[in-house]
Amino acid sequence: MRHRVDGRLFGRTSNQRNALLRGLVNSLIKYERIETTVAKAKEAIRIAEKMVTLGIKGDLHSKRLAFSYLSNRSSVSKLFSEIAPRFAGRNGGYLRIIQTRNRVKDSAPMAVLEFIDYENIRKSREQKSEKKKPEKTSQA
């Protein structure tokens, strides 16, 4: 019986499972949107929400705790400098899971895991890139 046993095992050892989730959270912080299976997204969201909460606190102890889990200096710096300030007024619910399709090979349900303000950030980035893009002049 699995009374009050929390979390998914994914048929892996604990080290493999921890490495998988660390990789997912690192990728989520780097790209701000990832596609994975629904089960993996549900597990990764638990950890990523805690990392964003640490980023909102912003003190040295929080940075050390985040670095102990993420162990990627660029991810930690992006978390504390870019991502956490966007959610400073929120008390949770920084991420969303959007179920998309079933994978072709094994029919696993897939989902997109993204920050809730991803669309706004993407649109602003596109507008900036359009403004910076120089006009092509035709030379004969």
C-alpha positions in Angstrom: 0.0 0.0 0.0 1.2 3.5 -0.8 -0.6 5.4 1.9 0.7 9.0 2.0 3.7 8.2 -0.2 4.3 11.4 -2.2 5.9 11.8 -5.6 6.4 9.8 -8.8 9.2 7.3 -9.2 9.4 7.2 -13.0 10.9 3.7 -12.8 14.3 5.1 -11.9 16.7 5.1 -9.0 16.7 8.1 -6.8 19.9 9.5 -8.3 18.6 9.2 -11.8 15.3 10.7 -10.8 16.9 13.7 -9.1 19.2 14.2 -12.1 16.2 14.1 -14.4 14.3 16.7 -12.3 17.3 19.0 -12.0 17.8 18.9 -15.7 14.1 19.8 -16.3 14.2 22.7 -13.9 17.5 24.0 -15.3 16.0 23.9 -18.8 12.8 25.5 -17.6 14.8 28.4 -16.1 17.0 28.7 -19.2 14.2 28.6 -21.9 11.2 29.6 -19.7 9.1 27.0 -21.6 9.7 23.3 -22.1 7.7 20.4 -23.5 7.7 17.1 -21.5 5.3 14.4 -20.3 2.5 15.4 -18.0 3.9 13.3 -15.1 7.3 14.9 -15.4 5.8 18.3 -15.7 3.8 17.8 -12.5 6.9 16.8 -10.6 9.1 19.5 -12.0 6.5 22.2 -11.2 6.8 21.4 -7.5 10.5 22.0 -7.5 10.5 25.0 -9.9 7.9 26.8 -7.8 10.1 26.5 -4.7 13.1 27.8 -6.7 11.2 30.9 -7.8 10.1 31.4 -4.2 13.8 31.3 -3.1 14.5 33.8 -5.9 11.9 36.2 -4.6 13.5 36.1 -1.1 16.7 37.0 -2.8 19.1 36.7 0.3 22.4 34.9 0.4 21.0 31.8 2.0 18.3 31.5 -0.7 21.0 31.8 -3.4 23.0 29.0 -1.7 20.0 26.8 -1.4 19.0 27.4 -5.1 22.6 26.7 -6.2 22.8 23.5 -4.2 19.8 22.2 -6.2 20.4 23.7 -9.6 24.3 23.7 -9.6 24.3 25.8 -12.8 25.6 29.3 -12.2 23.9 30.8 -15.2 20.5 29.3 -14.2 20.8 30.7 -10.7 21.8 34.1 -11.9 18.9 34.2 -14.4 16.5 33.0 -11.7 17.5 35.8 -9.2 18.0 38.6 -11.7 15.3 38.1 -14.4 12.6 35.6 -13.3 12.1 36.3 -9.6 11.6 40.1 -10.0 8.7 39.5 -12.4 6.8 37.5 -9.7 7.7 39.7 -6.7 4.0 40.5 -5.9 2.7 36.9 -6.2 2.4 34.3 -3.5 2.7 31.3 -5.7 1.3 29.9 -9.0 4.3 31.0 -11.1 4.0 28.2 -13.6 1.3 26.5 -15.7 0.9 23.1 -17.4 -0.8 23.1 -20.8 -1.6 19.6 -22.0 -0.9 19.4 -25.7 -0.9 16.0 -27.5 0.0 12.4 -27.2 3.5 11.4 -28.2 3.6 9.3 -31.4 5.8 6.4 -30.4 4.3 5.5 -27.0 1.1 7.7 -26.8 2.4 9.4 -23.6 0.4 12.5 -22.8 2.7 15.5 -23.4 2.5 19.0 -21.9 4.1 22.4 -22.1 5.4 23.7 -18.8 5.9 27.5 -18.9 5.9 30.6 -16.7 2.5 32.3 -16.6 3.8 35.5 -18.2 5.7 33.7 -21.0 3.5 35.1 -23.8 4.0 38.7 -22.6 7.7 38.2 -22.4 7.9 36.5 -25.8 5.9 39.3 -27.5 8.1 42.0 -26.0 11.2 40.1 -27.1 9.9 39.8 -30.7 9.1 43.6 -30.8 12.6 44.4 -29.6 14.1 42.2 -32.2 12.0 43.7 -35.0 13.1 47.2 -33.9 16.7 46.2 -33.9 16.6 44.4 -37.3 18.0 46.7 -39.9 16.2 47.3 -43.1 17.7 45.5 -46.1 18.8 47.8 -48.9 18.8 46.5 -52.4 22.1 47.0 -54.1 22.5 46.2 -57.8 
